[in-house]
Amino acid sequence: MIDDDFESVFRRMFEHLMKSMESISDGERTFSYWTSSPFDNSNNGDISPPSTEPEAEVIDLEDRILFLVEMENDSTLVDVKVEDRILTIVDQTEGSEITFDLDFDVDIDNSRVSLRNGIMEIELKKAIGDVDFKDGYLKIE
């Protein structure tokens, strides 16, 4: 169905083009084109580069928070650090750094990190009650 619609529109456009070509005499050929678009042109022709920020998803599981972060590779040269309620992921190979502000203290001893198939899974256990929270690095399993 979509192919039929596309073919129909394309055929009409081509026929219109061919009819307009018939009206041009053999001695002179003039072509014109539009440089503007009927669509929103708010960027004034500037094309911004795609974001290099990795995709990340944050899932609240009540007693812990799960971060799923898309990484460029499965390199073990990635540091994951929690300090002053800030989660920092540093990719040593790419030289990039990602930070997340946390609204809770982290029980670093019961938190974990894994990296498989380009997806880093960071599970941060919330420090509740008498649990001593401390800053530190998480080791990738």
A tleap script that builds the chain and sets N, CA, C and O, in Angstrom:
source leaprc.protein.ff14SB
mol = sequence {
  NMET ILE ASP ASP ASP PHE GLU SER VAL PHE
  ARG ARG MET PHE GLU HIE LEU MET LYS SER
  MET GLU SER ILE SER ASP GLY GLU ARG THR
  PHE SER TYR TRP THR SER SER PRO PHE ASP
  ASN SER ASN ASN GLY ASP ILE SER PRO PRO
  SER THR GLU PRO GLU ALA GLU VAL ILE ASP
  LEU GLU ASP ARG ILE LEU PHE LEU VAL GLU
  MET GLU ASN ASP SER THR LEU VAL ASP VAL
  LYS VAL GLU ASP ARG ILE LEU THR ILE VAL
  ASP GLN THR GLU GLY SER GLU ILE THR PHE
  ASP LEU ASP PHE ASP VAL ASP ILE ASP ASN
  SER ARG VAL SER LEU ARG ASN GLY ILE MET
  GLU ILE GLU LEU LYS LYS ALA ILE GLY ASP
  VAL ASP PHE LYS ASP GLY TYR LEU LYS ILE
  CGLU
}
set mol.1.N position { 0.822 -1.191 0.000 }
set mol.1.CA position { 0.000 0.000 0.000 }
set mol.1.C position { 0.866 1.255 0.000 }
set mol.1.O position { 0.651 2.158 -0.808 }
set mol.2.N position { 1.833 1.315 0.893 }
set mol.2.CA position { 2.707 2.481 0.958 }
set mol.2.C position { 3.530 2.593 -0.314 }
set mol.2.O position { 3.723 3.689 -0.840 }
set mol.3.N position { 4.016 1.453 -0.812 }
set mol.3.CA position { 4.796 1.469 -2.050 }
set mol.3.C position { 3.962 1.985 -3.214 }
set mol.3.O position { 4.466 2.727 -4.058 }
set mol.4.N position { 2.680 1.597 -3.268 }
set mol.4.CA position { 1.801 2.072 -4.341 }
set mol.4.C position { 1.610 3.580 -4.254 }
set mol.4.O position { 1.643 4.270 -5.273 }
set mol.5.N position { 1.410 4.096 -3.042 }
set mol.5.CA position { 1.250 5.541 -2.858 }
set mol.5.C position { 2.519 6.279 -3.256 }
set mol.5.O position { 2.461 7.304 -3.935 }
set mol.6.N position { 3.659 5.760 -2.836 }
set mol.6.CA position { 4.924 6.389 -3.177 }
set mol.6.C position { 5.123 6.401 -4.687 }
set mol.6.O position { 5.498 7.421 -5.265 }
set mol.7.N position { 4.870 5.271 -5.312 }
set mol.7.CA position { 5.047 5.172 -6.758 }
set mol.7.C position { 4.116 6.138 -7.489 }
set mol.7.O position { 4.515 6.752 -8.478 }
set mol.8.N position { 2.900 6.274 -7.016 }
set mol.8.CA position { 1.937 7.187 -7.633 }
set mol.8.C position { 2.402 8.637 -7.521 }
set mol.8.O position { 2.361 9.381 -8.501 }
set mol.9.N position { 2.836 9.034 -6.349 }
set mol.9.CA position { 3.323 10.407 -6.148 }
set mol.9.C position { 4.576 10.644 -6.977 }
set mol.9.O position { 4.713 11.690 -7.611 }
set mol.10.N position { 5.477 9.693 -6.978 }
set mol.10.CA position { 6.711 9.838 -7.743 }
set mol.10.C position { 6.415 9.958 -9.241 }
set mol.10.O position { 7.012 10.784 -9.932 }
set mol.11.N position { 5.499 9.136 -9.732 }
set mol.11.CA position { 5.136 9.177 -11.148 }
set mol.11.C position { 4.557 10.547 -11.514 }
set mol.11.O position { 4.905 11.105 -12.554 }
set mol.12.N position { 3.667 11.098 -10.659 }
set mol.12.CA position { 3.089 12.418 -10.936 }
set mol.12.C position { 4.162 13.508 -10.935 }
set mol.12.O position { 4.133 14.406 -11.776 }
set mol.13.N position { 5.094 13.436 -10.010 }
set mol.13.CA position { 6.175 14.427 -9.965 }
set mol.13.C position { 7.037 14.334 -11.218 }
set mol.13.O position { 7.425 15.356 -11.785 }
set mol.14.N position { 7.332 13.125 -11.647 }
set mol.14.CA position { 8.160 12.933 -12.827 }
set mol.14.C position { 7.441 13.438 -14.079 }
set mol.14.O position { 8.050 14.080 -14.935 }
set mol.15.N position { 6.145 13.144 -14.178 }
set mol.15.CA position { 5.370 13.635 -15.324 }
set mol.15.C position { 5.325 15.158 -15.340 }
set mol.15.O position { 5.429 15.770 -16.403 }
set mol.16.N position { 5.175 15.765 -14.189 }
set mol.16.CA position { 5.170 17.226 -14.092 }
set mol.16.C position { 6.523 17.793 -14.543 }
set mol.16.O position { 6.575 18.799 -15.250 }
set mol.17.N position { 7.591 17.152 -14.136 }
set mol.17.CA position { 8.930 17.587 -14.540 }
set mol.17.C position { 9.099 17.465 -16.046 }
set mol.17.O position { 9.626 18.372 -16.690 }
set mol.18.N position { 8.659 16.357 -16.604 }
set mol.18.CA position { 8.817 16.156 -18.047 }
set mol.18.C position { 7.987 17.165 -18.843 }
set mol.18.O position { 8.445 17.655 -19.875 }
set mol.19.N position { 6.774 17.484 -18.381 }
set mol.19.CA position { 5.954 18.484 -19.060 }
set mol.19.C position { 6.614 19.850 -19.015 }
set mol.19.O position { 6.565 20.597 -19.992 }
set mol.20.N position { 7.229 20.181 -17.892 }
set mol.20.CA position { 7.895 21.483 -17.805 }
set mol.20.C position { 9.130 21.520 -18.704 }
set mol.20.O position { 9.509 22.590 -19.180 }
set mol.21.N position { 9.752 20.387 -18.941 }
set mol.21.CA position { 10.920 20.327 -19.825 }
set mol.21.C position { 10.508 20.513 -21.288 }
set mol.21.O position { 11.293 21.021 -22.089 }
set mol.22.N position { 9.281 20.105 -21.646 }
set mol.22.CA position { 8.807 20.257 -23.024 }
set mol.22.C position { 8.662 21.716 -23.416 }
set mol.22.O position { 8.820 22.061 -24.587 }
set mol.23.N position { 8.365 22.572 -22.455 }
set mol.23.CA position { 8.142 23.985 -22.764 }
set mol.23.C position { 9.447 24.741 -23.008 }
set mol.23.O position { 9.416 25.889 -23.450 }
set mol.24.N position { 10.576 24.128 -22.732 }
set mol.24.CA position { 11.869 24.780 -22.951 }
set mol.24.C position { 12.305 24.518 -24.388 }
set mol.24.O position { 12.312 23.378 -24.852 }
set mol.25.N position { 12.661 25.578 -25.072 }
set mol.25.CA position { 13.121 25.405 -26.454 }
set mol.25.C position { 14.505 24.776 -26.460 }
set mol.25.O position { 15.213 24.791 -25.453 }
set mol.26.N position { 14.881 24.218 -27.617 }
set mol.26.CA position { 16.173 23.548 -27.718 }
set mol.26.C position { 17.344 24.505 -27.551 }
set mol.26.O position { 18.427 24.073 -27.156 }
set mol.27.N position { 17.164 25.778 -27.836 }
set mol.27.CA position { 18.272 26.725 -27.799 }
set mol.27.C position { 18.678 27.158 -26.406 }
set mol.27.O position { 19.845 27.482 -26.181 }
set mol.28.N position { 17.774 27.172 -25.492 }
set mol.28.CA position { 18.128 27.634 -24.150 }
set mol.28.C position { 17.573 26.684 -23.096 }
set mol.28.O position { 16.439 26.212 -23.186 }
set mol.29.N position { 18.381 26.427 -22.126 }
set mol.29.CA position { 17.968 25.554 -21.025 }
set mol.29.C position { 18.178 26.336 -19.729 }
set mol.29.O position { 19.298 26.733 -19.410 }
set mol.30.N position { 17.134 26.545 -19.015 }
set mol.30.CA position { 17.201 27.266 -17.753 }
set mol.30.C position { 16.602 26.384 -16.671 }
set mol.30.O position { 15.503 25.848 -16.816 }
set mol.31.N position { 17.327 26.251 -15.618 }
set mol.31.CA position { 16.844 25.464 -14.493 }
set mol.31.C position { 16.798 26.365 -13.272 }
set mol.31.O position { 17.691 27.186 -13.059 }
set mol.32.N position { 15.787 26.211 -12.500 }
set mol.32.CA position { 15.706 26.961 -11.245 }
set mol.32.C position { 15.440 25.966 -10.122 }
set mol.32.O position { 14.948 24.861 -10.347 }
set mol.33.N position { 15.771 26.381 -8.936 }
set mol.33.CA position { 15.544 25.524 -7.788 }
set mol.33.C position { 15.257 26.404 -6.584 }
set mol.33.O position { 15.566 27.596 -6.570 }
set mol.34.N position { 14.668 25.798 -5.595 }
set mol.34.CA position { 14.344 26.525 -4.375 }
set mol.34.C position { 15.417 26.253 -3.333 }
set mol.34.O position { 15.909 25.132 -3.201 }
set mol.35.N position { 15.763 27.281 -2.609 }
set mol.35.CA position { 16.728 27.100 -1.527 }
set mol.35.C position { 16.063 27.174 -0.166 }
set mol.35.O position { 16.713 26.988 0.862 }
set mol.36.N position { 14.793 27.442 -0.161 }
set mol.36.CA position { 14.093 27.490 1.121 }
set mol.36.C position { 13.200 26.267 1.248 }
set mol.36.O position { 12.935 25.564 0.273 }
set mol.37.N position { 12.753 26.036 2.441 }
set mol.37.CA position { 11.932 24.865 2.713 }
set mol.37.C position { 10.566 25.313 3.213 }
set mol.37.O position { 10.464 26.310 3.928 }
set mol.38.N position { 9.523 24.590 2.846 }
set mol.38.CA position { 8.207 24.926 3.395 }
set mol.38.C position { 8.069 24.501 4.854 }
set mol.38.O position { 7.080 24.821 5.514 }
set mol.39.N position { 9.062 23.784 5.343 }
set mol.39.CA position { 9.027 23.304 6.718 }
set mol.39.C position { 9.730 24.297 7.632 }
set mol.39.O position { 10.343 25.261 7.174 }
set mol.40.N position { 9.631 24.045 8.917 }
set mol.40.CA position { 10.264 24.915 9.905 }
set mol.40.C position { 11.755 25.012 9.624 }
set mol.40.O position { 12.447 23.999 9.525 }
set mol.41.N position { 12.231 26.210 9.501 }
set mol.41.CA position { 13.636 26.446 9.185 }
set mol.41.C position { 14.279 27.267 10.294 }
set mol.41.O position { 15.058 28.182 10.028 }
set mol.42.N position { 13.948 26.933 11.547 }
set mol.42.CA position { 14.387 27.739 12.675 }
set mol.42.C position { 15.886 27.654 12.928 }
set mol.42.O position { 16.443 28.524 13.597 }
set mol.43.N position { 16.550 26.628 12.409 }
set mol.43.CA position { 17.989 26.527 12.644 }
set mol.43.C position { 18.805 27.293 11.614 }
set mol.43.O position { 20.035 27.274 11.666 }
set mol.44.N position { 18.144 27.967 10.679 }
set mol.44.CA position { 18.805 28.789 9.663 }
set mol.44.C position { 19.879 28.038 8.888 }
set mol.44.O position { 20.898 28.619 8.513 }
set mol.45.N position { 19.662 26.780 8.653 }
set mol.45.CA position { 20.595 25.998 7.850 }
set mol.45.C position { 21.756 25.409 8.628 }
set mol.45.O position { 22.541 24.637 8.077 }
set mol.46.N position { 21.879 25.764 9.905 }
set mol.46.CA position { 22.968 25.211 10.705 }
set mol.46.C position { 22.619 23.786 11.102 }
set mol.46.O position { 21.524 23.516 11.597 }
set mol.47.N position { 23.537 22.904 10.887 }
set mol.47.CA position { 23.331 21.514 11.264 }
set mol.47.C position { 24.244 21.228 12.440 }
set mol.47.O position { 25.468 21.276 12.316 }
set mol.48.N position { 23.647 20.933 13.570 }
set mol.48.CA position { 24.453 20.661 14.753 }
set mol.48.C position { 24.867 19.197 14.744 }
set mol.48.O position { 24.121 18.339 14.273 }
set mol.49.N position { 26.050 18.915 15.262 }
set mol.49.CA position { 26.512 17.526 15.280 }
set mol.49.C position { 25.655 16.711 16.239 }
set mol.49.O position { 25.092 17.254 17.189 }
set mol.50.N position { 25.557 15.417 15.992 }
set mol.50.CA position { 24.774 14.580 16.896 }
set mol.50.C position { 25.408 14.556 18.278 }
set mol.50.O position { 26.622 14.697 18.424 }
set mol.51.N position { 24.579 14.378 19.275 }
set mol.51.CA position { 25.064 14.361 20.648 }
set mol.51.C position { 25.979 13.157 20.861 }
set mol.51.O position { 25.681 12.045 20.424 }
set mol.52.N position { 27.093 13.403 21.538 }
set mol.52.CA position { 27.995 12.304 21.869 }
set mol.52.C position { 27.738 11.807 23.286 }
set mol.52.O position { 28.417 10.905 23.777 }
set mol.53.N position { 26.754 12.405 23.928 }
set mol.53.CA position { 26.366 11.991 25.269 }
set mol.53.C position { 25.771 10.588 25.197 }
set mol.53.O position { 24.874 10.345 24.389 }
set mol.54.N position { 26.254 9.659 26.026 }
set mol.54.CA position { 25.715 8.305 25.966 }
set mol.54.C position { 24.283 8.252 26.492 }
set mol.54.O position { 23.871 9.071 27.313 }
set mol.55.N position { 23.550 7.277 26.003 }
set mol.55.CA position { 22.186 7.058 26.476 }
set mol.55.C position { 22.254 6.480 27.886 }
set mol.55.O position { 23.095 5.629 28.175 }
set mol.56.N position { 21.369 6.945 28.757 }
set mol.56.CA position { 21.334 6.443 30.129 }
set mol.56.C position { 19.890 6.343 30.591 }
set mol.56.O position { 19.053 7.185 30.262 }
set mol.57.N position { 19.618 5.306 31.353 }
set mol.57.CA position { 18.290 5.118 31.927 }
set mol.57.C position { 18.457 4.908 33.420 }
set mol.57.O position { 19.323 4.148 33.853 }
set mol.58.N position { 17.628 5.583 34.207 }
set mol.58.CA position { 17.695 5.487 35.664 }
set mol.58.C position { 16.387 4.870 36.153 }
set mol.58.O position { 15.301 5.360 35.843 }
set mol.59.N position { 16.507 3.783 36.922 }
set mol.59.CA position { 15.332 3.062 37.411 }
set mol.59.C position { 15.375 3.034 38.934 }
set mol.59.O position { 16.346 2.557 39.523 }
set mol.60.N position { 14.323 3.544 39.572 }
set mol.60.CA position { 14.229 3.567 41.031 }
set mol.60.C position { 13.555 2.279 41.497 }
set mol.60.O position { 12.399 2.020 41.163 }
set mol.61.N position { 14.282 1.479 42.267 }
set mol.61.CA position { 13.766 0.205 42.777 }
set mol.61.C position { 13.566 0.264 44.291 }
set mol.61.O position { 13.776 -0.734 44.980 }
set mol.62.N position { 13.168 1.409 44.807 }
set mol.62.CA position { 12.891 1.704 46.211 }
set mol.62.C position { 14.135 1.649 47.090 }
set mol.62.O position { 14.572 2.690 47.580 }
set mol.63.N position { 14.724 0.465 47.310 }
set mol.63.CA position { 15.889 0.377 48.191 }
set mol.63.C position { 17.209 0.547 47.443 }
set mol.63.O position { 18.275 0.589 48.058 }
set mol.64.N position { 17.138 0.642 46.127 }
set mol.64.CA position { 18.339 0.831 45.313 }
set mol.64.C position { 17.950 1.527 44.011 }
set mol.64.O position { 16.783 1.548 43.620 }
set mol.65.N position { 18.945 2.088 43.359 }
set mol.65.CA position { 18.749 2.755 42.073 }
set mol.65.C position { 19.595 2.019 41.045 }
set mol.65.O position { 20.758 1.699 41.293 }
set mol.66.N position { 18.997 1.754 39.888 }
set mol.66.CA position { 19.688 1.052 38.814 }
set mol.66.C position { 19.951 2.028 37.674 }
set mol.66.O position { 19.026 2.661 37.165 }
set mol.67.N position { 21.205 2.146 37.280 }
set mol.67.CA position { 21.604 2.984 36.151 }
set mol.67.C position { 22.011 2.058 35.009 }
set mol.67.O position { 22.846 1.173 35.193 }
set mol.68.N position { 21.427 2.257 33.838 }
set mol.68.CA position { 21.821 1.526 32.635 }
set mol.68.C position { 22.415 2.554 31.686 }
set mol.68.O position { 21.712 3.443 31.205 }
set mol.69.N position { 23.704 2.433 31.418 }
set mol.69.CA position { 24.417 3.430 30.624 }
set mol.69.C position { 25.025 2.755 29.405 }
set mol.69.O position { 25.722 1.747 29.520 }
set mol.70.N position { 24.754 3.323 28.237 }
set mol.70.CA position { 25.320 2.802 26.991 }
set mol.70.C position { 26.768 3.275 26.875 }
set mol.70.O position { 27.043 4.475 26.904 }
set mol.71.N position { 27.681 2.329 26.745 }
set mol.71.CA position { 29.106 2.643 26.626 }
set mol.71.C position { 29.564 2.329 25.202 }
set mol.71.O position { 28.954 1.512 24.513 }
set mol.72.N position { 30.630 2.977 24.774 }
set mol.72.CA position { 31.166 2.761 23.427 }
set mol.72.C position { 31.776 1.373 23.275 }
set mol.72.O position { 31.725 0.786 22.194 }
set mol.73.N position { 32.347 0.852 24.342 }
set mol.73.CA position { 33.022 -0.442 24.243 }
set mol.73.C position { 32.913 -1.169 25.578 }
set mol.73.O position { 32.380 -0.630 26.549 }
set mol.74.N position { 33.414 -2.379 25.615 }
set mol.74.CA position { 33.405 -3.169 26.846 }
set mol.74.C position { 34.750 -3.098 27.558 }
set mol.74.O position { 35.184 -4.070 28.176 }
set mol.75.N position { 35.394 -1.970 27.473 }
set mol.75.CA position { 36.708 -1.799 28.073 }
set mol.75.C position { 36.613 -1.857 29.594 }
set mol.75.O position { 35.657 -1.361 30.191 }
set mol.76.N position { 37.607 -2.465 30.199 }
set mol.76.CA position { 37.665 -2.478 31.658 }
set mol.76.C position { 38.366 -1.233 32.182 }
set mol.76.O position { 38.558 -1.087 33.389 }
set mol.77.N position { 38.744 -0.347 31.292 }
set mol.77.CA position { 39.388 0.898 31.694 }
set mol.77.C position { 38.340 1.976 31.977 }
set mol.77.O position { 38.419 3.095 31.470 }
set mol.78.N position { 37.363 1.607 32.797 }
set mol.78.CA position { 36.299 2.527 33.191 }
set mol.78.C position { 36.293 2.600 34.710 }
set mol.78.O position { 36.272 1.573 35.387 }
set mol.79.N position { 36.311 3.820 35.243 }
set mol.79.CA position { 36.236 4.024 36.684 }
set mol.79.C position { 34.827 4.474 37.044 }
set mol.79.O position { 34.264 5.365 36.408 }
set mol.80.N position { 34.266 3.844 38.075 }
set mol.80.CA position { 32.950 4.230 38.585 }
set mol.80.C position { 33.156 4.645 40.039 }
set mol.80.O position { 33.598 3.852 40.870 }
set mol.81.N position { 32.827 5.902 40.326 }
set mol.81.CA position { 33.125 6.465 41.637 }
set mol.81.C position { 31.883 7.147 42.204 }
set mol.81.O position { 31.125 7.787 41.475 }
set mol.82.N position { 31.684 7.002 43.512 }
set mol.82.CA position { 30.637 7.728 44.231 }
set mol.82.C position { 31.342 8.616 45.242 }
set mol.82.O position { 32.112 8.147 46.080 }
set mol.83.N position { 31.058 9.922 45.143 }
set mol.83.CA position { 31.690 10.878 46.049 }
set mol.83.C position { 30.749 12.059 46.248 }
set mol.83.O position { 30.295 12.673 45.283 }
set mol.84.N position { 30.459 12.373 47.513 }
set mol.84.CA position { 29.594 13.515 47.855 }
set mol.84.C position { 28.271 13.491 47.092 }
set mol.84.O position { 27.852 14.498 46.523 }
set mol.85.N position { 27.626 12.335 47.089 }
set mol.85.CA position { 26.329 12.159 46.403 }
set mol.85.C position { 26.402 12.452 44.907 }
set mol.85.O position { 25.436 12.937 44.318 }
set mol.86.N position { 27.527 12.162 44.305 }
set mol.86.CA position { 27.698 12.295 42.854 }
set mol.86.C position { 28.280 10.991 42.323 }
set mol.86.O position { 29.325 10.531 42.784 }
set mol.87.N position { 27.594 10.403 41.351 }
set mol.87.CA position { 28.086 9.211 40.667 }
set mol.87.C position { 28.860 9.681 39.443 }
set mol.87.O position { 28.327 10.426 38.621 }
set mol.88.N position { 30.106 9.252 39.318 }
set mol.88.CA position { 30.952 9.652 38.197 }
set mol.88.C position { 31.445 8.407 37.473 }
set mol.88.O position { 31.956 7.474 38.092 }
set mol.89.N position { 31.284 8.408 36.151 }
set mol.89.CA position { 31.775 7.322 35.304 }
set mol.89.C position { 32.821 7.926 34.383 }
set mol.89.O position { 32.519 8.832 33.607 }
set mol.90.N position { 34.051 7.430 34.465 }
set mol.90.CA position { 35.144 7.941 33.642 }
set mol.90.C position { 35.636 6.826 32.732 }
set mol.90.O position { 36.097 5.788 33.207 }
set mol.91.N position { 35.539 7.040 31.427 }
set mol.91.CA position { 36.040 6.089 30.431 }
set mol.91.C position { 37.466 6.508 30.084 }
set mol.91.O position { 37.677 7.515 29.407 }
set mol.92.N position { 38.444 5.730 30.552 }
set mol.92.CA position { 39.852 6.076 30.345 }
set mol.92.C position { 40.249 6.003 28.874 }
set mol.92.O position { 41.107 6.766 28.432 }
set mol.93.N position { 39.634 5.089 28.101 }
set mol.93.CA position { 40.013 4.947 26.693 }
set mol.93.C position { 39.485 6.097 25.851 }
set mol.93.O position { 40.178 6.566 24.948 }
set mol.94.N position { 38.268 6.560 26.132 }
set mol.94.CA position { 37.659 7.647 25.362 }
set mol.94.C position { 37.980 9.013 25.952 }
set mol.94.O position { 37.867 10.031 25.269 }
set mol.95.N position { 38.384 9.037 27.230 }
set mol.95.CA position { 38.641 10.309 27.893 }
set mol.95.C position { 37.365 11.059 28.237 }
set mol.95.O position { 37.391 12.277 28.414 }
set mol.96.N position { 36.244 10.343 28.333 }
set mol.96.CA position { 34.966 10.996 28.618 }
set mol.96.C position { 34.558 10.755 30.066 }
set mol.96.O position { 35.000 9.803 30.710 }
set mol.97.N position { 33.698 11.650 30.558 }
set mol.97.CA position { 33.220 11.565 31.933 }
set mol.97.C position { 31.727 11.860 31.965 }
set mol.97.O position { 31.256 12.807 31.335 }
set mol.98.N position { 30.991 11.041 32.702 }
set mol.98.CA position { 29.551 11.219 32.871 }
set mol.98.C position { 29.292 11.341 34.363 }
set mol.98.O position { 29.839 10.569 35.151 }
set mol.99.N position { 28.464 12.303 34.761 }
set mol.99.CA position { 28.135 12.446 36.176 }
set mol.99.C position { 26.625 12.445 36.370 }
set mol.99.O position { 25.869 12.911 35.517 }
set mol.100.N position { 26.207 11.912 37.507 }
set mol.100.CA position { 24.807 11.901 37.917 }
set mol.100.C position { 24.743 12.430 39.342 }
set mol.100.O position { 25.489 11.968 40.206 }
set mol.101.N position { 23.868 13.385 39.596 }
set mol.101.CA position { 23.630 13.864 40.956 }
set mol.101.C position { 22.695 12.884 41.646 }
set mol.101.O position { 21.676 12.483 41.085 }
set mol.102.N position { 23.051 12.501 42.867 }
set mol.102.CA position { 22.248 11.554 43.631 }
set mol.102.C position { 21.541 12.290 44.760 }
set mol.102.O position { 22.093 13.236 45.323 }
set mol.103.N position { 20.338 11.871 45.091 }
set mol.103.CA position { 19.612 12.492 46.199 }
set mol.103.C position { 19.544 11.556 47.410 }
set mol.103.O position { 18.631 11.649 48.230 }
set mol.104.N position { 20.520 10.662 47.506 }
set mol.104.CA position { 20.572 9.713 48.614 }
set mol.104.C position { 22.029 9.340 48.874 }
set mol.104.O position { 22.893 9.502 48.012 }
set mol.105.N position { 22.282 8.832 50.095 }
set mol.105.CA position { 23.605 8.314 50.420 }
set mol.105.C position { 23.694 6.876 49.929 }
set mol.105.O position { 22.694 6.159 49.899 }
set mol.106.N position { 24.903 6.458 49.544 }
set mol.106.CA position { 25.105 5.147 48.926 }
set mol.106.C position { 25.809 4.196 49.885 }
set mol.106.O position { 26.815 4.550 50.500 }
set mol.107.N position { 25.270 2.986 50.005 }
set mol.107.CA position { 25.933 1.894 50.714 }
set mol.107.C position { 26.871 1.241 49.700 }
set mol.107.O position { 26.482 0.318 48.983 }
set mol.108.N position { 28.096 1.727 49.651 }
set mol.108.CA position { 29.034 1.328 48.590 }
set mol.108.C position { 29.421 -0.147 48.683 }
set mol.108.O position { 29.741 -0.766 47.668 }
set mol.109.N position { 29.396 -0.716 49.894 }
set mol.109.CA position { 29.775 -2.125 50.063 }
set mol.109.C position { 28.752 -3.081 49.456 }
set mol.109.O position { 29.103 -4.203 49.091 }
set mol.110.N position { 27.506 -2.662 49.342 }
set mol.110.CA position { 26.454 -3.515 48.785 }
set mol.110.C position { 25.991 -3.046 47.411 }
set mol.110.O position { 24.915 -3.432 46.953 }
set mol.111.N position { 26.787 -2.227 46.761 }
set mol.111.CA position { 26.487 -1.764 45.405 }
set mol.111.C position { 27.369 -2.527 44.432 }
set mol.111.O position { 28.402 -3.074 44.817 }
set mol.112.N position { 26.959 -2.563 43.163 }
set mol.112.CA position { 27.743 -3.335 42.189 }
set mol.112.C position { 27.686 -2.696 40.809 }
set mol.112.O position { 26.814 -1.877 40.516 }
set mol.113.N position { 28.648 -3.095 39.962 }
set mol.113.CA position { 28.732 -2.609 38.578 }
set mol.113.C position { 29.079 -3.786 37.678 }
set mol.113.O position { 29.927 -4.611 38.019 }
set mol.114.N position { 28.412 -3.860 36.516 }
set mol.114.CA position { 28.784 -4.851 35.508 }
set mol.114.C position { 28.747 -4.177 34.145 }
set mol.114.O position { 28.036 -3.192 33.944 }
set mol.115.N position { 29.517 -4.718 33.219 }
set mol.115.CA position { 29.599 -4.167 31.866 }
set mol.115.C position { 29.585 -5.325 30.876 }
set mol.115.O position { 30.514 -6.130 30.820 }
set mol.116.N position { 28.493 -5.389 30.085 }
set mol.116.CA position { 28.346 -6.447 29.093 }
set mol.116.C position { 27.689 -5.882 27.845 }
set mol.116.O position { 26.721 -5.125 27.919 }
set mol.117.N position { 28.234 -6.265 26.705 }
set mol.117.CA position { 27.659 -5.895 25.403 }
set mol.117.C position { 27.427 -4.393 25.262 }
set mol.117.O position { 26.433 -3.966 24.675 }
set mol.118.N position { 28.341 -3.599 25.799 }
set mol.118.CA position { 28.251 -2.149 25.653 }
set mol.118.C position { 27.278 -1.475 26.597 }
set mol.118.O position { 27.052 -0.270 26.484 }
set mol.119.N position { 26.687 -2.225 27.536 }
set mol.119.CA position { 25.758 -1.655 28.511 }
set mol.119.C position { 26.361 -1.807 29.906 }
set mol.119.O position { 26.645 -2.916 30.358 }
set mol.120.N position { 26.548 -0.671 30.576 }
set mol.120.CA position { 27.031 -0.695 31.950 }
set mol.120.C position { 25.823 -0.644 32.877 }
set mol.120.O position { 24.975 0.243 32.768 }
set mol.121.N position { 25.758 -1.602 33.783 }
set mol.121.CA position { 24.673 -1.676 34.758 }
set mol.121.C position { 25.252 -1.345 36.125 }
set mol.121.O position { 26.103 -2.068 36.644 }
set mol.122.N position { 24.784 -0.250 36.700 }
set mol.122.CA position { 25.264 0.195 38.009 }
set mol.122.C position { 24.094 0.118 38.977 }
set mol.122.O position { 23.077 0.787 38.793 }
set mol.123.N position { 24.244 -0.693 39.999 }
set mol.123.CA position { 23.204 -0.829 41.016 }
set mol.123.C position { 23.725 -0.212 42.307 }
set mol.123.O position { 24.642 -0.743 42.933 }
set mol.124.N position { 23.132 0.918 42.700 }
set mol.124.CA position { 23.543 1.617 43.912 }
set mol.124.C position { 22.527 1.352 45.015 }
set mol.124.O position { 21.353 1.702 44.898 }
set mol.125.N position { 23.000 0.733 46.077 }
set mol.125.CA position { 22.150 0.440 47.232 }
set mol.125.C position { 22.055 1.700 48.086 }
set mol.125.O position { 23.069 2.315 48.413 }
set mol.126.N position { 20.826 2.078 48.444 }
set mol.126.CA position { 20.623 3.258 49.283 }
set mol.126.C position { 21.044 2.942 50.716 }
set mol.126.O position { 20.712 1.886 51.253 }
set mol.127.N position { 21.781 3.873 51.329 }
set mol.127.CA position { 22.191 3.729 52.723 }
set mol.127.C position { 21.008 4.130 53.594 }
set mol.127.O position { 20.603 5.293 53.615 }
set mol.128.N position { 20.457 3.149 54.316 }
set mol.128.CA position { 19.268 3.390 55.132 }
set mol.128.C position { 19.590 3.066 56.586 }
set mol.128.O position { 20.247 2.067 56.877 }
set mol.129.N position { 19.126 3.911 57.488 }
set mol.129.CA position { 19.283 3.655 58.917 }
set mol.129.C position { 20.711 3.830 59.391 }
set mol.129.O position { 21.349 4.849 59.128 }
set mol.130.N position { 21.212 2.804 60.106 }
set mol.130.CA position { 22.531 2.884 60.737 }
set mol.130.C position { 23.674 2.493 59.811 }
set mol.130.O position { 24.815 2.388 60.260 }
set mol.131.N position { 23.398 2.278 58.550 }
set mol.131.CA position { 24.449 1.879 57.609 }
set mol.131.C position { 25.401 3.052 57.419 }
set mol.131.O position { 24.983 4.167 57.107 }
set mol.132.N position { 26.685 2.779 57.611 }
set mol.132.CA position { 27.684 3.825 57.392 }
set mol.132.C position { 27.910 3.972 55.901 }
set mol.132.O position { 28.280 3.018 55.216 }
set mol.133.N position { 27.684 5.170 55.413 }
set mol.133.CA position { 27.944 5.400 53.995 }
set mol.133.C position { 29.334 5.989 53.856 }
set mol.133.O position { 29.819 6.716 54.723 }
set mol.134.N position { 29.951 5.656 52.749 }
set mol.134.CA position { 31.285 6.183 52.477 }
set mol.134.C position { 31.442 6.352 50.982 }
set mol.134.O position { 30.746 5.723 50.184 }
set mol.135.N position { 32.365 7.208 50.627 }
set mol.135.CA position { 32.663 7.424 49.219 }
set mol.135.C position { 33.667 6.373 48.762 }
set mol.135.O position { 34.378 5.783 49.576 }
set mol.136.N position { 33.718 6.145 47.452 }
set mol.136.CA position { 34.707 5.217 46.944 }
set mol.136.C position { 34.422 4.776 45.527 }
set mol.136.O position { 33.491 5.249 44.875 }
set mol.137.N position { 35.256 3.851 45.068 }
set mol.137.CA position { 35.150 3.310 43.716 }
set mol.137.C position { 34.414 1.981 43.749 }
set mol.137.O position { 34.498 1.229 44.720 }
set mol.138.N position { 33.691 1.706 42.671 }
set mol.138.CA position { 33.034 0.419 42.505 }
set mol.138.C position { 33.809 -0.382 41.469 }
set mol.138.O position { 34.193 0.149 40.427 }
set mol.139.N position { 34.038 -1.653 41.754 }
set mol.139.CA position { 34.784 -2.510 40.840 }
set mol.139.C position { 33.825 -3.170 39.855 }
set mol.139.O position { 32.766 -3.663 40.245 }
set mol.140.N position { 34.201 -3.176 38.579 }
set mol.140.CA position { 33.380 -3.805 37.550 }
set mol.140.C position { 33.503 -5.317 37.672 }
set mol.140.O position { 34.606 -5.863 37.683 }
set mol.141.N position { 32.353 -5.989 37.765 }
set mol.141.CA position { 32.343 -7.459 37.891 }
set mol.141.C position { 32.526 -8.111 36.547 }
set mol.141.O position { 32.543 -9.339 36.454 }
savepdb mol mol.pdb
quit
